[in-house]
Amino acid sequence: MSKAPSLQLDSATLADEYDRLGTRQFNHGLQLLDALDLREGERVLDIGCGTGRLTESAAQRVGARGEVLGIDPLPLRVERALQRAQGRFAARVGRAENLAEIADAHFDVVYLNSVIHWIPDQQEALREAWRVLKPGGRIGFTTMPADVPHDLHRVLHALIAGDPASQHAEIGAPNKLTRESTATLLASVGFEPTLNEIREFDDAFDNVDDVLSFSRASSFGNFLSSLPDPHVARLRERLAAALELHRGPRGLQLTRRMIFTAARKPLAH
Protein backbone atom coordinates (compact mmCIF):
# COMPACT_ATOMS: atom_id res chain seq x y z
CA MET A 1 0.00 0.00 0.00
CA SER A 2 1.33 3.45 -0.90
CA LYS A 3 2.46 5.62 1.99
CA ALA A 4 2.90 9.36 2.22
CA PRO A 5 6.13 10.51 3.92
CA SER A 6 5.96 13.41 6.33
CA LEU A 7 6.69 16.81 4.80
CA GLN A 8 6.85 18.43 8.24
CA LEU A 9 10.24 17.10 9.37
CA ASP A 10 12.46 19.20 7.12
CA SER A 11 14.61 21.91 8.66
CA ALA A 12 17.12 24.52 7.57
CA THR A 13 19.89 22.21 8.79
CA LEU A 14 18.59 19.27 6.74
CA ALA A 15 18.20 21.46 3.66
CA ASP A 16 21.77 22.72 4.02
CA GLU A 17 23.07 19.19 4.60
CA TYR A 18 21.26 17.99 1.50
CA ASP A 19 22.85 20.76 -0.54
CA ARG A 20 26.26 19.76 0.82
CA LEU A 21 25.91 15.98 0.59
CA GLY A 22 23.55 15.63 -2.37
CA THR A 23 26.29 15.20 -4.98
CA ARG A 24 25.45 11.49 -5.19
CA GLN A 25 21.92 12.16 -6.40
CA PHE A 26 23.14 15.04 -8.54
CA ASN A 27 25.65 12.84 -10.33
CA HIS A 28 23.17 10.18 -11.29
CA GLY A 29 20.74 12.96 -12.19
CA LEU A 30 23.24 14.14 -14.80
CA GLN A 31 23.01 10.69 -16.36
CA LEU A 32 19.22 11.07 -16.43
CA LEU A 33 19.54 14.40 -18.26
CA ASP A 34 21.88 12.69 -20.74
CA ALA A 35 19.28 9.97 -21.33
CA LEU A 36 16.60 12.60 -21.94
CA ASP A 37 18.83 14.44 -24.42
CA LEU A 38 17.93 17.98 -23.37
CA ARG A 39 18.29 20.39 -26.26
CA GLU A 40 18.82 24.12 -26.56
CA GLY A 41 15.59 26.10 -26.40
CA GLU A 42 13.48 23.36 -24.79
CA ARG A 43 11.07 23.77 -21.88
CA VAL A 44 11.87 21.51 -18.92
CA LEU A 45 10.04 20.71 -15.68
CA ASP A 46 12.05 19.37 -12.73
CA ILE A 47 9.63 17.72 -10.28
CA GLY A 48 11.14 17.44 -6.81
CA CYS A 49 13.92 19.90 -7.56
CA GLY A 50 15.20 20.12 -3.98
CA THR A 51 17.84 22.82 -3.68
CA GLY A 52 18.08 23.22 -7.45
CA ARG A 53 21.48 21.78 -8.27
CA LEU A 54 20.23 19.54 -11.10
CA THR A 55 17.73 22.21 -12.16
CA GLU A 56 20.68 24.53 -12.70
CA SER A 57 22.36 21.94 -14.91
CA ALA A 58 19.17 21.52 -16.95
CA ALA A 59 19.02 25.30 -17.43
CA GLN A 60 22.61 25.31 -18.69
CA ARG A 61 21.73 22.63 -21.25
CA VAL A 62 18.67 24.37 -22.69
CA GLY A 63 20.35 27.79 -22.71
CA ALA A 64 18.93 31.28 -22.60
CA ARG A 65 16.23 30.45 -25.17
CA GLY A 66 14.99 27.55 -23.03
CA GLU A 67 12.79 27.52 -19.95
CA VAL A 68 13.27 25.48 -16.76
CA LEU A 69 10.89 25.29 -13.81
CA GLY A 70 11.65 23.38 -10.62
CA ILE A 71 8.92 22.47 -8.15
CA ASP A 72 9.23 20.90 -4.71
CA PRO A 73 6.84 20.52 -1.75
CA LEU A 74 9.52 21.63 0.74
CA PRO A 75 9.65 25.44 1.06
CA LEU A 76 13.11 25.54 2.66
CA ARG A 77 14.61 23.70 -0.29
CA VAL A 78 12.81 25.90 -2.80
CA GLU A 79 14.32 28.94 -1.03
CA ARG A 80 17.78 27.54 -1.65
CA ALA A 81 16.91 26.70 -5.25
CA LEU A 82 15.87 30.31 -5.82
CA GLN A 83 19.13 31.54 -4.29
CA ARG A 84 21.01 29.30 -6.72
CA ALA A 85 18.85 30.25 -9.72
CA GLN A 86 19.83 33.93 -10.04
CA GLY A 87 17.23 34.26 -12.78
CA ARG A 88 18.48 31.32 -14.84
CA PHE A 89 15.52 29.12 -13.89
CA ALA A 90 12.29 29.40 -11.90
CA ALA A 91 11.40 27.46 -8.75
CA ARG A 92 8.31 27.31 -6.61
CA VAL A 93 6.54 25.15 -4.05
CA GLY A 94 4.41 22.50 -5.72
CA ARG A 95 3.51 18.82 -5.85
CA ALA A 96 3.79 16.26 -8.62
CA GLU A 97 0.16 15.19 -8.24
CA ASN A 98 -1.20 18.70 -8.82
CA LEU A 99 0.29 20.82 -11.60
CA ALA A 100 -2.91 22.83 -12.06
CA GLU A 101 -1.00 26.11 -12.53
CA ILE A 102 0.76 24.72 -15.63
CA ALA A 103 -0.94 24.78 -19.01
CA ASP A 104 -1.55 21.64 -21.04
CA ALA A 105 1.22 20.59 -23.45
CA HIS A 106 3.65 23.27 -22.20
CA PHE A 107 6.87 21.29 -21.61
CA ASP A 108 9.17 19.28 -23.84
CA VAL A 109 10.71 17.33 -20.95
CA VAL A 110 9.58 16.37 -17.44
CA TYR A 111 11.87 14.55 -15.04
CA LEU A 112 11.86 13.31 -11.43
CA ASN A 113 15.29 12.50 -10.01
CA SER A 114 15.13 10.31 -6.88
CA VAL A 115 11.60 11.53 -6.30
CA ILE A 116 8.92 9.13 -7.51
CA HIS A 117 9.56 6.65 -4.68
CA TRP A 118 8.32 9.34 -2.24
CA ILE A 119 5.03 9.94 -4.09
CA PRO A 120 2.00 7.98 -2.84
CA ASP A 121 -0.13 8.40 -5.97
CA GLN A 122 2.44 7.75 -8.65
CA GLN A 123 -0.13 7.22 -11.39
CA GLU A 124 -1.69 10.63 -10.75
CA ALA A 125 1.76 12.23 -10.83
CA LEU A 126 2.42 10.65 -14.23
CA ARG A 127 -1.01 11.67 -15.49
CA GLU A 128 -0.17 15.27 -14.61
CA ALA A 129 3.21 14.92 -16.31
CA TRP A 130 1.42 13.57 -19.39
CA ARG A 131 -0.95 16.54 -19.40
CA VAL A 132 1.76 19.20 -19.25
CA LEU A 133 3.98 17.47 -21.83
CA LYS A 134 3.73 18.28 -25.50
CA PRO A 135 2.92 15.41 -27.89
CA GLY A 136 6.28 13.72 -28.49
CA GLY A 137 7.59 15.06 -25.15
CA ARG A 138 9.90 13.02 -22.94
CA ILE A 139 9.64 11.95 -19.32
CA GLY A 140 12.34 10.37 -17.19
CA PHE A 141 12.89 9.37 -13.62
CA THR A 142 15.31 7.56 -11.35
CA THR A 143 14.14 5.51 -8.41
CA MET A 144 15.44 3.03 -5.85
CA PRO A 145 14.50 -0.53 -6.91
CA ALA A 146 12.41 -2.48 -4.44
CA ASP A 147 14.04 -5.79 -5.29
CA VAL A 148 17.76 -4.81 -5.20
CA PRO A 149 18.18 -2.39 -2.29
CA HIS A 150 21.05 -0.09 -1.35
CA ASP A 151 23.82 -1.82 0.63
CA LEU A 152 23.05 0.46 3.58
CA HIS A 153 19.44 -0.71 3.65
CA ARG A 154 20.54 -4.36 3.52
CA VAL A 155 22.78 -3.81 6.55
CA LEU A 156 20.11 -1.92 8.49
CA HIS A 157 17.40 -4.49 7.81
CA ALA A 158 19.74 -7.20 9.08
CA LEU A 159 20.44 -5.20 12.25
CA ILE A 160 16.78 -4.61 13.11
CA ALA A 161 15.53 -8.06 12.10
CA GLY A 162 15.58 -9.28 15.69
CA ASP A 163 14.53 -6.00 17.31
CA PRO A 164 10.71 -5.66 17.58
CA ALA A 165 10.95 -1.98 18.53
CA SER A 166 12.65 -1.19 15.22
CA GLN A 167 10.60 -3.36 12.89
CA HIS A 168 8.69 -0.44 11.39
CA ALA A 169 11.52 2.10 11.34
CA GLU A 170 11.64 4.28 8.24
CA ILE A 171 14.75 3.22 6.35
CA GLY A 172 14.19 3.73 2.64
CA ALA A 173 11.55 5.53 0.62
CA PRO A 174 8.07 4.01 1.10
CA ASN A 175 6.92 3.60 -2.52
CA LYS A 176 9.72 1.84 -4.36
CA LEU A 177 9.26 0.28 -7.79
CA THR A 178 10.74 -2.56 -9.78
CA ARG A 179 11.59 -2.47 -13.48
CA GLU A 180 8.42 -4.47 -14.10
CA SER A 181 6.14 -2.20 -12.06
CA THR A 182 7.79 0.83 -13.65
CA ALA A 183 6.89 -0.44 -17.12
CA THR A 184 3.33 -1.19 -15.99
CA LEU A 185 2.96 2.27 -14.44
CA LEU A 186 4.14 4.06 -17.60
CA ALA A 187 1.92 1.95 -19.83
CA SER A 188 -1.13 2.63 -17.62
CA VAL A 189 -0.81 6.34 -18.44
CA GLY A 190 0.03 5.88 -22.11
CA PHE A 191 3.77 6.53 -22.21
CA GLU A 192 6.03 4.56 -24.56
CA PRO A 193 9.18 3.45 -22.65
CA THR A 194 12.57 4.09 -24.26
CA LEU A 195 14.80 3.16 -21.29
CA ASN A 196 14.26 0.91 -18.27
CA GLU A 197 17.42 -0.41 -16.62
CA ILE A 198 19.21 -0.69 -13.29
CA ARG A 199 22.54 1.08 -12.85
CA GLU A 200 24.96 0.68 -9.96
CA PHE A 201 26.87 3.42 -8.13
CA ASP A 202 29.66 3.07 -5.61
CA ASP A 203 29.13 5.56 -2.80
CA ALA A 204 31.91 6.37 -0.36
CA PHE A 205 31.46 7.92 3.09
CA ASP A 206 34.08 8.98 5.62
CA ASN A 207 32.21 7.54 8.60
CA VAL A 208 28.85 6.38 9.92
CA ASP A 209 27.78 9.93 10.80
CA ASP A 210 28.12 11.02 7.17
CA VAL A 211 26.01 8.01 6.18
CA LEU A 212 23.30 8.98 8.66
CA SER A 213 23.44 12.68 7.76
CA PHE A 214 22.99 11.95 4.07
CA SER A 215 20.13 9.53 4.79
CA ARG A 216 18.30 12.06 6.97
CA ALA A 217 18.84 14.96 4.57
CA SER A 218 17.83 13.06 1.43
CA SER A 219 14.68 11.80 3.17
CA PHE A 220 13.85 15.31 4.47
CA GLY A 221 13.92 13.97 8.02
CA ASN A 222 11.95 10.75 7.58
CA PHE A 223 14.88 8.34 7.97
CA LEU A 224 14.53 6.54 11.35
CA SER A 225 12.18 9.34 12.45
CA SER A 226 9.85 6.99 14.37
CA LEU A 227 12.64 5.87 16.72
CA PRO A 228 13.42 7.78 19.94
CA ASP A 229 16.86 9.38 20.18
CA PRO A 230 18.33 6.81 22.62
CA HIS A 231 17.25 4.00 20.29
CA VAL A 232 18.83 5.74 17.29
CA ALA A 233 22.04 6.20 19.27
CA ARG A 234 22.23 2.48 20.03
CA LEU A 235 21.46 1.60 16.42
CA ARG A 236 24.19 4.02 15.29
CA GLU A 237 26.79 2.14 17.33
CA ARG A 238 25.75 -1.20 15.88
CA LEU A 239 25.66 0.27 12.37
CA ALA A 240 29.15 1.75 12.76
CA ALA A 241 30.52 -1.69 13.60
CA ALA A 242 28.64 -3.40 10.76
CA LEU A 243 29.76 -0.85 8.16
CA GLU A 244 33.43 -1.43 8.99
CA LEU A 245 33.10 -4.58 6.87
CA HIS A 246 32.55 -2.22 3.93
CA ARG A 247 35.60 -0.06 4.56
CA GLY A 248 37.90 0.29 1.57
CA PRO A 249 40.48 2.72 0.17
CA ARG A 250 37.86 5.47 -0.25
CA GLY A 251 36.22 4.99 3.15
CA LEU A 252 32.92 3.20 3.77
CA GLN A 253 32.07 1.93 0.29
CA LEU A 254 28.39 1.13 -0.30
CA THR A 255 26.78 0.12 -3.57
CA ARG A 256 23.61 1.96 -4.55
CA ARG A 257 21.30 0.74 -7.30
CA MET A 258 18.91 2.96 -9.26
CA ILE A 259 16.31 2.29 -11.92
CA PHE A 260 16.76 4.65 -14.86
CA THR A 261 13.58 5.12 -16.85
CA ALA A 262 12.73 7.28 -19.84
CA ALA A 263 9.61 7.33 -22.00
CA ARG A 264 7.88 9.35 -24.65
CA LYS A 265 4.36 10.76 -25.00
CA PRO A 266 3.15 9.65 -28.44
CA LEU A 267 2.72 12.30 -31.11
CA ALA A 268 -0.87 11.12 -31.59
CA HIS A 269 -3.02 9.64 -28.84
Buried (B, 14 or more C-beta within 10 A) or exposed (E): EEEEBEBEBBEEEBBBBBBEBBEBBBEBBBBBBEBBEBEEEBBBBBBBBBBBBBBBBBBBBBEEEBBBBBBBBBEBBBBBBBEBBEEBBBBBEBBBBEBEEBEEBBBBBBBBBBBBBBBBBBBBBBBBBBBBBBEEBBBBBBBBBBEBBBBBBEBBBEBBEEEEEBEEBBBBBBBBBBBEBBBEBBEEBEBEBBEBEEEEBEBBBEEBEBBBBBBBBBBBBBBBBEBEEEBBEEBBEBBBEBBEEBEEEEBBBBBBBBBBBBBBBEEEE
